[in-house]
């Protein structure tokens, strides 16, 4: 009998313990959403629009190099830009640092016109009329085009969200500006003078993960290509001797707004570390 009571007590204890455990809340497994790992090489493409400008000072000189006329003005060099970029990022918790190089083709072009007035740049008409008929006016149109440009930049960003990066960027810029002119009625030929110059760039952007190893971005860059210089000689006789030359000195800069996509090599989404 004593053994029977002990067995019954033990069974009752086990049943009570199981019932108590069944009444306890069950803790659900914690899900940690994978996020993008920004560290690594990437390559991509972009397209956008640029509002460029040339601040130009042009002079007309005679055969001796004497300045007969000076004109200062600016012209817009606007157009579509597009190209590709490659870079590398390092993610340090919420900070992302890296470098990037890109190359862009453009159709940015513009022109400006000015006129050296009658009797200023050309000698009087010959013969008996020389004293009463001054030399004709000389109209000039300067055409310029940003053929291409590239940049090599550092980037410093902050992750406002594991998938969204805001960043500042800046560094070296370089590019080619083609110039030509029509002086009087004679064009010198578009692209007659081609100048490749080195300058600087700075800007900012926002970039976000769009799926897999792909990101998309919106970016603004200010690009300063420095000052380009050149000269066009004509067959027009100049006041004071020789023939006329039109000379330009143009400071060229750009405001670029573009969208792009990048593909990052190696690794995929990982669990956030912060």
HUBELWO-V474707 format. One record per helix or strand. SS is the DSSP state (@ for helix, = for strand). FROM is the first residue (numbers start at 0). TO is the last residue. If there is no record, write none. Layout:
[[SS & FROM & TO] [SS & FROM & TO]]
This chain:
[[@ & 1 & 22] [= & 33 & 34] [= & 39 & 60] [= & 66 & 91] [= & 94 & 115] [@ & 126 & 128] [= & 137 & 160] [= & 163 & 182] [= & 185 & 186] [= & 192 & 210] [= & 213 & 236] [= & 242 & 263] [= & 269 & 270]]
